[in-house]
């Protein structure tokens, strides 16, 4: 699972829209969040921390890989 997929999953678990997350992060539109979730835009480490704060998790959560059995 990619960082973007984990961000999307966590956002959905919290019942937040892309627009709500964008607003909390200071982005001008939800398009920025869409691009992150779909891997279109690289995410700087500083933004990973901000996403973690908004999504009530840790930056490490986004870097953990999921293994399929």
Predicted model as a PDB file, atoms N, CA, C, CB and O in Angstrom, pLDDT in the B-factor column:
MODEL        1                                                                  
ATOM      1  N   UNK A   1       0.846  -1.170   0.000  1.00 86.00           N  
ATOM      2  CA  UNK A   1       0.000   0.000   0.000  1.00 86.00           C  
ATOM      3  C   UNK A   1       0.901   1.246   0.000  1.00 86.00           C  
ATOM      4  CB  UNK A   1      -0.968  -0.009   1.229  1.00 86.00           C  
ATOM      5  O   UNK A   1       1.867   1.321   0.760  1.00 86.00           O  
ATOM      6  N   UNK A   2       0.582   2.195  -0.839  1.00 89.00           N  
ATOM      7  CA  UNK A   2       1.382   3.416  -0.951  1.00 89.00           C  
ATOM      8  C   UNK A   2       1.002   4.412   0.147  1.00 89.00           C  
ATOM      9  CB  UNK A   2       1.197   4.059  -2.344  1.00 89.00           C  
ATOM     10  O   UNK A   2      -0.008   4.249   0.832  1.00 89.00           O  
ATOM     11  N   UNK A   3       1.825   5.434   0.293  1.00 92.00           N  
ATOM     12  CA  UNK A   3       1.514   6.491   1.263  1.00 92.00           C  
ATOM     13  C   UNK A   3       0.179   7.141   0.906  1.00 92.00           C  
ATOM     14  CB  UNK A   3       2.647   7.560   1.302  1.00 92.00           C  
ATOM     15  O   UNK A   3      -0.650   7.391   1.781  1.00 92.00           O  
ATOM     16  N   UNK A   4      -0.023   7.409  -0.371  1.00 93.00           N  
ATOM     17  CA  UNK A   4      -1.279   8.020  -0.812  1.00 93.00           C  
ATOM     18  C   UNK A   4      -2.490   7.164  -0.492  1.00 93.00           C  
ATOM     19  CB  UNK A   4      -1.231   8.284  -2.294  1.00 93.00           C  
ATOM     20  O   UNK A   4      -3.527   7.677  -0.072  1.00 93.00           O  
ATOM     21  N   UNK A   5      -2.358   5.855  -0.690  1.00 93.00           N  
ATOM     22  CA  UNK A   5      -3.465   4.944  -0.383  1.00 93.00           C  
ATOM     23  C   UNK A   5      -3.754   4.919   1.119  1.00 93.00           C  
ATOM     24  CB  UNK A   5      -3.143   3.522  -0.883  1.00 93.00           C  
ATOM     25  O   UNK A   5      -4.910   4.844   1.536  1.00 93.00           O  
ATOM     26  N   UNK A   6      -2.696   4.982   1.922  1.00 95.00           N  
ATOM     27  CA  UNK A   6      -2.880   5.001   3.382  1.00 95.00           C  
ATOM     28  C   UNK A   6      -3.535   6.313   3.828  1.00 95.00           C  
ATOM     29  CB  UNK A   6      -1.519   4.813   4.104  1.00 95.00           C  
ATOM     30  O   UNK A   6      -4.373   6.319   4.731  1.00 95.00           O  
ATOM     31  N   UNK A   7      -3.151   7.412   3.194  1.00 96.00           N  
ATOM     32  CA  UNK A   7      -3.770   8.699   3.515  1.00 96.00           C  
ATOM     33  C   UNK A   7      -5.258   8.644   3.191  1.00 96.00           C  
ATOM     34  CB  UNK A   7      -3.083   9.854   2.738  1.00 96.00           C  
ATOM     35  O   UNK A   7      -6.088   9.066   3.996  1.00 96.00           O  
ATOM     36  N   UNK A   8      -5.593   8.132   2.027  1.00 96.00           N  
ATOM     37  CA  UNK A   8      -6.991   8.020   1.627  1.00 96.00           C  
ATOM     38  C   UNK A   8      -7.767   7.131   2.585  1.00 96.00           C  
ATOM     39  CB  UNK A   8      -7.096   7.476   0.206  1.00 96.00           C  
ATOM     40  O   UNK A   8      -8.875   7.471   3.000  1.00 96.00           O  
ATOM     41  N   UNK A   9      -7.186   5.999   2.932  1.00 96.00           N  
ATOM     42  CA  UNK A   9      -7.847   5.056   3.834  1.00 96.00           C  
ATOM     43  C   UNK A   9      -8.126   5.719   5.197  1.00 96.00           C  
ATOM     44  CB  UNK A   9      -6.974   3.784   4.018  1.00 96.00           C  
ATOM     45  O   UNK A   9      -9.229   5.613   5.735  1.00 96.00           O  
ATOM     46  N   UNK A  10      -7.126   6.392   5.733  1.00 97.00           N  
ATOM     47  CA  UNK A  10      -7.277   7.037   7.041  1.00 97.00           C  
ATOM     48  C   UNK A  10      -8.307   8.161   6.968  1.00 97.00           C  
ATOM     49  CB  UNK A  10      -5.922   7.588   7.534  1.00 97.00           C  
ATOM     50  O   UNK A  10      -9.121   8.324   7.876  1.00 97.00           O  
ATOM     51  N   UNK A  11      -8.267   8.932   5.887  1.00 97.00           N  
ATOM     52  CA  UNK A  11      -9.231  10.029   5.694  1.00 97.00           C  
ATOM     53  C   UNK A  11     -10.650   9.486   5.684  1.00 97.00           C  
ATOM     54  CB  UNK A  11      -8.944  10.791   4.377  1.00 97.00           C  
ATOM     55  O   UNK A  11     -11.544  10.047   6.318  1.00 97.00           O  
ATOM     56  N   UNK A  12     -10.852   8.385   4.957  1.00 98.00           N  
ATOM     57  CA  UNK A  12     -12.180   7.791   4.865  1.00 98.00           C  
ATOM     58  C   UNK A  12     -12.622   7.205   6.210  1.00 98.00           C  
ATOM     59  CB  UNK A  12     -12.197   6.705   3.786  1.00 98.00           C  
ATOM     60  O   UNK A  12     -13.794   7.305   6.574  1.00 98.00           O  
ATOM     61  N   UNK A  13     -11.690   6.596   6.946  1.00 97.00           N  
ATOM     62  CA  UNK A  13     -12.011   6.063   8.273  1.00 97.00           C  
ATOM     63  C   UNK A  13     -12.530   7.158   9.204  1.00 97.00           C  
ATOM     64  CB  UNK A  13     -10.776   5.395   8.889  1.00 97.00           C  
ATOM     65  O   UNK A  13     -13.413   6.923  10.029  1.00 97.00           O  
ATOM     66  N   UNK A  14     -11.966   8.356   9.056  1.00 98.00           N  
ATOM     67  CA  UNK A  14     -12.362   9.484   9.895  1.00 98.00           C  
ATOM     68  C   UNK A  14     -13.589  10.218   9.349  1.00 98.00           C  
ATOM     69  CB  UNK A  14     -11.206  10.454  10.028  1.00 98.00           C  
ATOM     70  O   UNK A  14     -14.094  11.143   9.985  1.00 98.00           O  
ATOM     71  N   UNK A  15     -14.060   9.811   8.186  1.00 98.00           N  
ATOM     72  CA  UNK A  15     -15.243  10.425   7.591  1.00 98.00           C  
ATOM     73  C   UNK A  15     -14.996  11.831   7.074  1.00 98.00           C  
ATOM     74  CB  UNK A  15     -16.350  10.454   8.590  1.00 98.00           C  
ATOM     75  O   UNK A  15     -15.907  12.660   7.046  1.00 98.00           O  
ATOM     76  N   UNK A  16     -13.759  12.099   6.664  1.00 98.00           N  
ATOM     77  CA  UNK A  16     -13.410  13.419   6.145  1.00 98.00           C  
ATOM     78  C   UNK A  16     -13.405  13.422   4.621  1.00 98.00           C  
ATOM     79  CB  UNK A  16     -12.044  13.859   6.679  1.00 98.00           C  
ATOM     80  O   UNK A  16     -13.019  12.437   3.992  1.00 98.00           O  
ATOM     81  N   UNK A  17     -13.829  14.522   4.041  1.00 98.00           N  
ATOM     82  CA  UNK A  17     -13.755  14.665   2.585  1.00 98.00           C  
ATOM     83  C   UNK A  17     -12.371  15.184   2.206  1.00 98.00           C  
ATOM     84  CB  UNK A  17     -14.869  15.623   2.056  1.00 98.00           C  
ATOM     85  O   UNK A  17     -11.623  15.669   3.054  1.00 98.00           O  
ATOM     86  N   UNK A  18     -12.048  15.075   0.935  1.00 97.00           N  
ATOM     87  CA  UNK A  18     -10.780  15.636   0.455  1.00 97.00           C  
ATOM     88  C   UNK A  18     -10.770  17.138   0.682  1.00 97.00           C  
ATOM     89  CB  UNK A  18     -10.560  15.314  -1.047  1.00 97.00           C  
ATOM     90  O   UNK A  18      -9.731  17.713   1.006  1.00 97.00           O  
ATOM     91  N   UNK A  19     -11.905  17.767   0.517  1.00 97.00           N  
ATOM     92  CA  UNK A  19     -12.003  19.211   0.708  1.00 97.00           C  
ATOM     93  C   UNK A  19     -11.730  19.598   2.169  1.00 97.00           C  
ATOM     94  CB  UNK A  19     -13.394  19.709   0.280  1.00 97.00           C  
ATOM     95  O   UNK A  19     -11.052  20.591   2.431  1.00 97.00           O  
ATOM     96  N   UNK A  20     -12.255  18.815   3.113  1.00 97.00           N  
ATOM     97  CA  UNK A  20     -12.033  19.104   4.531  1.00 97.00           C  
ATOM     98  C   UNK A  20     -10.546  18.973   4.891  1.00 97.00           C  
ATOM     99  CB  UNK A  20     -12.879  18.156   5.408  1.00 97.00           C  
ATOM    100  O   UNK A  20      -9.998  19.802   5.619  1.00 97.00           O  
ATOM    101  N   UNK A  21      -9.909  17.926   4.373  1.00 98.00           N  
ATOM    102  CA  UNK A  21      -8.485  17.723   4.638  1.00 98.00           C  
ATOM    103  C   UNK A  21      -7.676  18.847   4.008  1.00 98.00           C  
ATOM    104  CB  UNK A  21      -8.014  16.351   4.101  1.00 98.00           C  
ATOM    105  O   UNK A  21      -6.759  19.384   4.629  1.00 98.00           O  
ATOM    106  N   UNK A  22      -8.017  19.199   2.779  1.00 97.00           N  
ATOM    107  CA  UNK A  22      -7.316  20.286   2.096  1.00 97.00           C  
ATOM    108  C   UNK A  22      -7.410  21.578   2.896  1.00 97.00           C  
ATOM    109  CB  UNK A  22      -7.888  20.495   0.687  1.00 97.00           C  
ATOM    110  O   UNK A  22      -6.423  22.298   3.046  1.00 97.00           O  
ATOM    111  N   UNK A  23      -8.588  21.865   3.404  1.00 97.00           N  
ATOM    112  CA  UNK A  23      -8.797  23.084   4.189  1.00 97.00           C  
ATOM    113  C   UNK A  23      -7.938  23.070   5.450  1.00 97.00           C  
ATOM    114  CB  UNK A  23     -10.281  23.238   4.561  1.00 97.00           C  
ATOM    115  O   UNK A  23      -7.322  24.081   5.788  1.00 97.00           O  
ATOM    116  N   UNK A  24      -7.891  21.942   6.146  1.00 96.00           N  
ATOM    117  CA  UNK A  24      -7.099  21.833   7.379  1.00 96.00           C  
ATOM    118  C   UNK A  24      -5.597  21.945   7.110  1.00 96.00           C  
ATOM    119  CB  UNK A  24      -7.398  20.508   8.078  1.00 96.00           C  
ATOM    120  O   UNK A  24      -4.834  22.373   7.976  1.00 96.00           O  
ATOM    121  N   UNK A  25      -5.182  21.557   5.908  1.00 96.00           N  
ATOM    122  CA  UNK A  25      -3.767  21.626   5.546  1.00 96.00           C  
ATOM    123  C   UNK A  25      -3.381  22.957   4.905  1.00 96.00           C  
ATOM    124  CB  UNK A  25      -3.426  20.499   4.603  1.00 96.00           C  
ATOM    125  O   UNK A  25      -2.201  23.221   4.674  1.00 96.00           O  
ATOM    126  N   UNK A  26      -4.374  23.790   4.622  1.00 94.00           N  
ATOM    127  CA  UNK A  26      -4.095  25.083   4.005  1.00 94.00           C  
ATOM    128  C   UNK A  26      -3.968  25.033   2.494  1.00 94.00           C  
ATOM    129  CB  UNK A  26      -2.849  25.644   4.576  1.00 94.00           C  
ATOM    130  O   UNK A  26      -3.475  25.979   1.880  1.00 94.00           O  
ATOM    131  N   UNK A  27      -4.414  23.927   1.883  1.00 92.00           N  
ATOM    132  CA  UNK A  27      -4.415  23.853   0.424  1.00 92.00           C  
ATOM    133  C   UNK A  27      -5.586  24.664  -0.110  1.00 92.00           C  
ATOM    134  CB  UNK A  27      -4.496  22.377  -0.064  1.00 92.00           C  
ATOM    135  O   UNK A  27      -6.592  24.843   0.577  1.00 92.00           O  
ATOM    136  N   UNK A  28      -5.451  25.151  -1.335  1.00 92.00           N  
ATOM    137  CA  UNK A  28      -6.504  25.970  -1.929  1.00 92.00           C  
ATOM    138  C   UNK A  28      -7.698  25.143  -2.406  1.00 92.00           C  
ATOM    139  CB  UNK A  28      -5.942  26.761  -3.087  1.00 92.00           C  
ATOM    140  O   UNK A  28      -8.825  25.636  -2.454  1.00 92.00           O  
ATOM    141  N   UNK A  29      -7.438  23.872  -2.759  1.00 92.00           N  
ATOM    142  CA  UNK A  29      -8.541  23.031  -3.224  1.00 92.00           C  
ATOM    143  C   UNK A  29      -8.274  21.569  -2.896  1.00 92.00           C  
ATOM    144  CB  UNK A  29      -8.756  23.204  -4.736  1.00 92.00           C  
ATOM    145  O   UNK A  29      -7.170  21.199  -2.498  1.00 92.00           O  
ATOM    146  N   UNK A  30      -9.295  20.751  -3.067  1.00 95.00           N  
ATOM    147  CA  UNK A  30      -9.186  19.320  -2.791  1.00 95.00           C  
ATOM    148  C   UNK A  30      -8.313  18.607  -3.812  1.00 95.00           C  
ATOM    149  CB  UNK A  30     -10.562  18.688  -2.765  1.00 95.00           C  
ATOM    150  O   UNK A  30      -7.888  17.474  -3.588  1.00 95.00           O  
ATOM    151  N   UNK A  31      -8.044  19.271  -4.934  1.00 96.00           N  
ATOM    152  CA  UNK A  31      -7.224  18.667  -5.988  1.00 96.00           C  
ATOM    153  C   UNK A  31      -5.853  18.264  -5.464  1.00 96.00           C  
ATOM    154  CB  UNK A  31      -7.069  19.634  -7.160  1.00 96.00           C  
ATOM    155  O   UNK A  31      -5.313  17.237  -5.874  1.00 96.00           O  
ATOM    156  N   UNK A  32      -5.295  19.044  -4.583  1.00 94.00           N  
ATOM    157  CA  UNK A  32      -3.980  18.729  -4.014  1.00 94.00           C  
ATOM    158  C   UNK A  32      -4.030  17.419  -3.236  1.00 94.00           C  
ATOM    159  CB  UNK A  32      -3.497  19.871  -3.099  1.00 94.00           C  
ATOM    160  O   UNK A  32      -3.115  16.602  -3.340  1.00 94.00           O  
ATOM    161  N   UNK A  33      -5.087  17.213  -2.462  1.00 96.00           N  
ATOM    162  CA  UNK A  33      -5.240  15.977  -1.696  1.00 96.00           C  
ATOM    163  C   UNK A  33      -5.464  14.809  -2.658  1.00 96.00           C  
ATOM    164  CB  UNK A  33      -6.420  16.094  -0.682  1.00 96.00           C  
ATOM    165  O   UNK A  33      -4.905  13.730  -2.462  1.00 96.00           O  
ATOM    166  N   UNK A  34      -6.268  15.015  -3.681  1.00 97.00           N  
ATOM    167  CA  UNK A  34      -6.499  13.989  -4.701  1.00 97.00           C  
ATOM    168  C   UNK A  34      -5.177  13.538  -5.316  1.00 97.00           C  
ATOM    169  CB  UNK A  34      -7.444  14.518  -5.800  1.00 97.00           C  
ATOM    170  O   UNK A  34      -4.927  12.341  -5.460  1.00 97.00           O  
ATOM    171  N   UNK A  35      -4.336  14.502  -5.676  1.00 96.00           N  
ATOM    172  CA  UNK A  35      -3.053  14.188  -6.306  1.00 96.00           C  
ATOM    173  C   UNK A  35      -2.139  13.405  -5.380  1.00 96.00           C  
ATOM    174  CB  UNK A  35      -2.362  15.460  -6.748  1.00 96.00           C  
ATOM    175  O   UNK A  35      -1.424  12.510  -5.831  1.00 96.00           O  
ATOM    176  N   UNK A  36      -2.151  13.727  -4.097  1.00 95.00           N  
ATOM    177  CA  UNK A  36      -1.346  12.990  -3.121  1.00 95.00           C  
ATOM    178  C   UNK A  36      -1.876  11.564  -3.000  1.00 95.00           C  
ATOM    179  CB  UNK A  36      -1.362  13.700  -1.735  1.00 95.00           C  
ATOM    180  O   UNK A  36      -1.104  10.606  -3.038  1.00 95.00           O  
ATOM    181  N   UNK A  37      -3.176  11.425  -2.857  1.00 95.00           N  
ATOM    182  CA  UNK A  37      -3.783  10.102  -2.683  1.00 95.00           C  
ATOM    183  C   UNK A  37      -3.547   9.192  -3.881  1.00 95.00           C  
ATOM    184  CB  UNK A  37      -5.272  10.242  -2.439  1.00 95.00           C  
ATOM    185  O   UNK A  37      -3.473   7.972  -3.730  1.00 95.00           O  
ATOM    186  N   UNK A  38      -3.429   9.771  -5.059  1.00 95.00           N  
ATOM    187  CA  UNK A  38      -3.255   8.976  -6.273  1.00 95.00           C  
ATOM    188  C   UNK A  38      -1.806   8.915  -6.759  1.00 95.00           C  
ATOM    189  CB  UNK A  38      -4.122   9.534  -7.365  1.00 95.00           C  
ATOM    190  O   UNK A  38      -1.534   8.405  -7.847  1.00 95.00           O  
ATOM    191  N   UNK A  39      -0.884   9.430  -5.959  1.00 91.00           N  
ATOM    192  CA  UNK A  39       0.532   9.338  -6.294  1.00 91.00           C  
ATOM    193  C   UNK A  39       0.975  10.227  -7.436  1.00 91.00           C  
ATOM    194  CB  UNK A  39       0.861   7.949  -6.624  1.00 91.00           C  
ATOM    195  O   UNK A  39       2.031  10.000  -8.027  1.00 91.00           O  
ATOM    196  N   UNK A  40       0.184  11.232  -7.751  1.00 95.00           N  
ATOM    197  CA  UNK A  40       0.517  12.143  -8.843  1.00 95.00           C  
ATOM    198  C   UNK A  40       1.553  13.163  -8.382  1.00 95.00           C  
ATOM    199  CB  UNK A  40      -0.749  12.857  -9.362  1.00 95.00           C  
ATOM    200  O   UNK A  40       2.393  13.608  -9.164  1.00 95.00           O  
ATOM    201  N   UNK A  41       1.484  13.526  -7.111  1.00 90.00           N  
ATOM    202  CA  UNK A  41       2.382  14.516  -6.518  1.00 90.00           C  
ATOM    203  C   UNK A  41       3.234  13.858  -5.450  1.00 90.00           C  
ATOM    204  CB  UNK A  41       1.588  15.698  -5.922  1.00 90.00           C  
ATOM    205  O   UNK A  41       2.727  13.091  -4.632  1.00 90.00           O  
ATOM    206  N   UNK A  42       4.525  14.152  -5.453  1.00 85.00           N  
ATOM    207  CA  UNK A  42       5.403  13.681  -4.380  1.00 85.00           C  
ATOM    208  C   UNK A  42       5.068  14.452  -3.110  1.00 85.00           C  
ATOM    209  CB  UNK A  42       6.914  13.857  -4.759  1.00 85.00           C  
ATOM    210  O   UNK A  42       4.710  15.629  -3.151  1.00 85.00           O  
ATOM    211  N   UNK A  43       5.190  13.767  -1.995  1.00 86.00           N  
ATOM    212  CA  UNK A  43       4.841  14.364  -0.716  1.00 86.00           C  
ATOM    213  C   UNK A  43       6.097  14.595   0.111  1.00 86.00           C  
ATOM    214  CB  UNK A  43       3.847  13.474   0.048  1.00 86.00           C  
ATOM    215  O   UNK A  43       6.738  13.631   0.531  1.00 86.00           O  
ATOM    216  N   UNK A  44       6.466  15.861   0.357  1.00 87.00           N  
ATOM    217  CA  UNK A  44       7.644  16.138   1.187  1.00 87.00           C  
ATOM    218  C   UNK A  44       7.407  15.649   2.619  1.00 87.00           C  
ATOM    219  CB  UNK A  44       7.973  17.657   1.181  1.00 87.00           C  
ATOM    220  O   UNK A  44       6.267  15.571   3.077  1.00 87.00           O  
ATOM    221  N   UNK A  45       8.481  15.326   3.307  1.00 86.00           N  
ATOM    222  CA  UNK A  45       8.401  14.818   4.670  1.00 86.00           C  
ATOM    223  C   UNK A  45       7.630  15.766   5.585  1.00 86.00           C  
ATOM    224  CB  UNK A  45       9.796  14.586   5.220  1.00 86.00           C  
ATOM    225  O   UNK A  45       6.888  15.316   6.458  1.00 86.00           O  
ATOM    226  N   UNK A  46       7.799  17.056   5.395  1.00 88.00           N  
ATOM    227  CA  UNK A  46       7.082  18.020   6.234  1.00 88.00           C  
ATOM    228  C   UNK A  46       5.568  17.894   6.061  1.00 88.00           C  
ATOM    229  CB  UNK A  46       7.529  19.449   5.900  1.00 88.00           C  
ATOM    230  O   UNK A  46       4.816  18.063   7.021  1.00 88.00           O  
ATOM    231  N   UNK A  47       5.127  17.600   4.853  1.00 91.00           N  
ATOM    232  CA  UNK A  47       3.694  17.433   4.604  1.00 91.00           C  
ATOM    233  C   UNK A  47       3.184  16.106   5.160  1.00 91.00           C  
ATOM    234  CB  UNK A  47       3.404  17.518   3.102  1.00 91.00           C  
ATOM    235  O   UNK A  47       2.026  16.011   5.568  1.00 91.00           O  
ATOM    236  N   UNK A  48       4.039  15.077   5.180  1.00 92.00           N  
ATOM    237  CA  UNK A  48       3.641  13.796   5.775  1.00 92.00           C  
ATOM    238  C   UNK A  48       3.269  14.037   7.235  1.00 92.00           C  
ATOM    239  CB  UNK A  48       4.789  12.730   5.658  1.00 92.00           C  
ATOM    240  O   UNK A  48       2.270  13.508   7.721  1.00 92.00           O  
ATOM    241  N   UNK A  49       4.074  14.834   7.927  1.00 94.00           N  
ATOM    242  CA  UNK A  49       3.804  15.152   9.329  1.00 94.00           C  
ATOM    243  C   UNK A  49       2.477  15.901   9.460  1.00 94.00           C  
ATOM    244  CB  UNK A  49       4.957  15.991   9.927  1.00 94.00           C  
ATOM    245  O   UNK A  49       1.690  15.613  10.363  1.00 94.00           O  
ATOM    246  N   UNK A  50       2.228  16.845   8.580  1.00 96.00           N  
ATOM    247  CA  UNK A  50       0.982  17.612   8.627  1.00 96.00           C  
ATOM    248  C   UNK A  50      -0.222  16.718   8.360  1.00 96.00           C  
ATOM    249  CB  UNK A  50       1.020  18.758   7.612  1.00 96.00           C  
ATOM    250  O   UNK A  50      -1.240  16.825   9.044  1.00 96.00           O  
ATOM    251  N   UNK A  51      -0.110  15.829   7.360  1.00 96.00           N  
ATOM    252  CA  UNK A  51      -1.193  14.886   7.086  1.00 96.00           C  
ATOM    253  C   UNK A  51      -1.452  14.013   8.309  1.00 96.00           C  
ATOM    254  CB  UNK A  51      -0.858  14.010   5.860  1.00 96.00           C  
ATOM    255  O   UNK A  51      -2.604  13.762   8.663  1.00 96.00           O  
ATOM    256  N   UNK A  52      -0.387  13.554   8.949  1.00 96.00           N  
ATOM    257  CA  UNK A  52      -0.525  12.708  10.136  1.00 96.00           C  
ATOM    258  C   UNK A  52      -1.286  13.443  11.237  1.00 96.00           C  
ATOM    259  CB  UNK A  52       0.860  12.269  10.649  1.00 96.00           C  
ATOM    260  O   UNK A  52      -2.159  12.860  11.881  1.00 96.00           O  
ATOM    261  N   UNK A  53      -0.965  14.705  11.454  1.00 97.00           N  
ATOM    262  CA  UNK A  53      -1.653  15.484  12.492  1.00 97.00           C  
ATOM    263  C   UNK A  53      -3.135  15.637  12.169  1.00 97.00           C  
ATOM    264  CB  UNK A  53      -1.003  16.870  12.646  1.00 97.00           C  
ATOM    265  O   UNK A  53      -3.986  15.445  13.038  1.00 97.00           O  
ATOM    266  N   UNK A  54      -3.441  15.982  10.927  1.00 97.00           N  
ATOM    267  CA  UNK A  54      -4.831  16.173  10.514  1.00 97.00           C  
ATOM    268  C   UNK A  54      -5.612  14.856  10.596  1.00 97.00           C  
ATOM    269  CB  UNK A  54      -4.890  16.739   9.083  1.00 97.00           C  
ATOM    270  O   UNK A  54      -6.790  14.850  10.954  1.00 97.00           O  
ATOM    271  N   UNK A  55      -4.951  13.749  10.263  1.00 97.00           N  
ATOM    272  CA  UNK A  55      -5.624  12.450  10.222  1.00 97.00           C  
ATOM    273  C   UNK A  55      -5.451  11.661  11.524  1.00 97.00           C  
ATOM    274  CB  UNK A  55      -5.097  11.632   9.054  1.00 97.00           C  
ATOM    275  O   UNK A  55      -5.746  10.467  11.579  1.00 97.00           O  
ATOM    276  N   UNK A  56      -4.976  12.330  12.552  1.00 97.00           N  
ATOM    277  CA  UNK A  56      -4.871  11.765  13.904  1.00 97.00           C  
ATOM    278  C   UNK A  56      -4.098  10.448  13.944  1.00 97.00           C  
ATOM    279  CB  UNK A  56      -6.254  11.550  14.476  1.00 97.00           C  
ATOM    280  O   UNK A  56      -4.559   9.448  14.495  1.00 97.00           O  
ATOM    281  N   UNK A  57      -2.913  10.481  13.345  1.00 96.00           N  
ATOM    282  CA  UNK A  57      -2.041   9.311  13.344  1.00 96.00           C  
ATOM    283  C   UNK A  57      -0.595   9.792  13.406  1.00 96.00           C  
ATOM    284  CB  UNK A  57      -2.284   8.419  12.080  1.00 96.00           C  
ATOM    285  O   UNK A  57      -0.334  10.961  13.690  1.00 96.00           O  
ATOM    286  N   UNK A  58       0.329   8.898  13.142  1.00 94.00           N  
ATOM    287  CA  UNK A  58       1.751   9.264  13.152  1.00 94.00           C  
ATOM    288  C   UNK A  58       2.309   9.172  11.736  1.00 94.00           C  
ATOM    289  CB  UNK A  58       2.559   8.345  14.118  1.00 94.00           C  
ATOM    290  O   UNK A  58       1.754   8.458  10.901  1.00 94.00           O  
ATOM    291  N   UNK A  59       3.398   9.886  11.454  1.00 91.00           N  
ATOM    292  CA  UNK A  59       4.017   9.756  10.135  1.00 91.00           C  
ATOM    293  C   UNK A  59       4.436   8.311   9.840  1.00 91.00           C  
ATOM    294  CB  UNK A  59       5.231  10.678  10.036  1.00 91.00           C  
ATOM    295  O   UNK A  59       4.406   7.877   8.689  1.00 91.00           O  
ATOM    296  N   UNK A  60       4.821   7.578  10.871  1.00 91.00           N  
ATOM    297  CA  UNK A  60       5.235   6.180  10.682  1.00 91.00           C  
ATOM    298  C   UNK A  60       4.114   5.330  10.103  1.00 91.00           C  
ATOM    299  CB  UNK A  60       5.698   5.583  12.007  1.00 91.00           C  
ATOM    300  O   UNK A  60       4.377   4.388   9.354  1.00 91.00           O  
ATOM    301  N   UNK A  61       2.872   5.647  10.438  1.00 91.00           N  
ATOM    302  CA  UNK A  61       1.727   4.902   9.914  1.00 91.00           C  
ATOM    303  C   UNK A  61       1.731   4.894   8.382  1.00 91.00           C  
ATOM    304  CB  UNK A  61       0.412   5.506  10.439  1.00 91.00           C  
ATOM    305  O   UNK A  61       1.410   3.881   7.760  1.00 91.00           O  
ATOM    306  N   UNK A  62       2.090   6.013   7.790  1.00 86.00           N  
ATOM    307  CA  UNK A  62       2.059   6.120   6.328  1.00 86.00           C  
ATOM    308  C   UNK A  62       3.213   5.368   5.656  1.00 86.00           C  
ATOM    309  CB  UNK A  62       2.100   7.582   5.919  1.00 86.00           C  
ATOM    310  O   UNK A  62       3.148   5.058   4.467  1.00 86.00           O  
ATOM    311  N   UNK A  63       4.251   5.083   6.411  1.00 80.00           N  
ATOM    312  CA  UNK A  63       5.414   4.402   5.851  1.00 80.00           C  
ATOM    313  C   UNK A  63       5.411   2.896   6.106  1.00 80.00           C  
ATOM    314  CB  UNK A  63       6.668   5.000   6.417  1.00 80.00           C  
ATOM    315  O   UNK A  63       6.263   2.181   5.578  1.00 80.00           O  
ATOM    316  N   UNK A  64       4.478   2.413   6.899  1.00 71.00           N  
ATOM    317  CA  UNK A  64       4.395   0.997   7.206  1.00 71.00           C  
ATOM    318  C   UNK A  64       3.836   0.260   6.003  1.00 71.00           C  
ATOM    319  CB  UNK A  64       3.525   0.750   8.457  1.00 71.00           C  
ATOM    320  O   UNK A  64       2.801   0.637   5.453  1.00 71.00           O  
ATOM    321  N   UNK A  65       4.524  -0.784   5.605  1.00 55.00           N  
ATOM    322  CA  UNK A  65       4.039  -1.559   4.471  1.00 55.00           C  
ATOM    323  C   UNK A  65       3.139  -2.677   4.967  1.00 55.00           C  
ATOM    324  CB  UNK A  65       5.215  -2.130   3.649  1.00 55.00           C  
ATOM    325  O   UNK A  65       3.372  -3.257   6.028  1.00 55.00           O  
ATOM    326  N   UNK A  66       2.135  -2.963   4.207  1.00 48.00           N  
ATOM    327  CA  UNK A  66       1.230  -4.052   4.569  1.00 48.00           C  
ATOM    328  C   UNK A  66       1.628  -5.289   3.772  1.00 48.00           C  
ATOM    329  CB  UNK A  66      -0.267  -3.666   4.299  1.00 48.00           C  
ATOM    330  O   UNK A  66       1.814  -5.220   2.557  1.00 48.00           O  
ATOM    331  N   UNK A  67       1.755  -6.391   4.446  1.00 48.00           N  
ATOM    332  CA  UNK A  67       2.109  -7.652   3.793  1.00 48.00           C  
ATOM    333  C   UNK A  67       0.849  -8.499   3.653  1.00 48.00           C  
ATOM    334  CB  UNK A  67       3.211  -8.418   4.598  1.00 48.00           C  
ATOM    335  O   UNK A  67       0.039  -8.598   4.576  1.00 48.00           O  
ATOM    336  N   UNK A  68       0.707  -9.090   2.509  1.00 45.00           N  
ATOM    337  CA  UNK A  68      -0.426  -9.980   2.268  1.00 45.00           C  
ATOM    338  C   UNK A  68       0.000 -11.407   2.540  1.00 45.00           C  
ATOM    339  CB  UNK A  68      -0.959  -9.835   0.820  1.00 45.00           C  
ATOM    340  O   UNK A  68       1.084 -11.833   2.142  1.00 45.00           O  
ATOM    341  N   UNK A  69      -0.852 -12.129   3.213  1.00 43.00           N  
ATOM    342  CA  UNK A  69      -0.549 -13.530   3.535  1.00 43.00           C  
ATOM    343  C   UNK A  69      -1.117 -14.430   2.465  1.00 43.00           C  
ATOM    344  CB  UNK A  69      -1.111 -13.922   4.920  1.00 43.00           C  
ATOM    345  O   UNK A  69      -0.974 -15.650   2.544  1.00 43.00           O  
TER     346      UNK A  69                                                      
ENDMDL                                                                          
END                                                                             
